[in-house]
């Protein structure tokens, strides 16, 4: 299980350089969601097949303080329907 998120501390998600260059058109909200979901699953990324996070924690992590849950659901659904292609780069930033 992932460490509970606390909004009073600033965490840094260290992503592989390949995760920084995403070949998909995502909205700002969707990019925040990708980062939050990756952060939540990070410790068990290679060992667990499923990962869970509550909606309230997810909203807090991405700074979504709106009550427009339909907008959030649409953004998440859009992520599920989007093929996210990662560019794999070497240390010099060149594609492999």
Secondary structure, 3 states (H helix, E strand, C coil): CCCCCCCCCCCCCCCCHHHHCECCCCCHHHHHHHHHHHHHHHHHCCCCCCCCCCHHHHHHHHCCCCCCHHHHHHHHHHHHCCCCCECCECCCCCEC
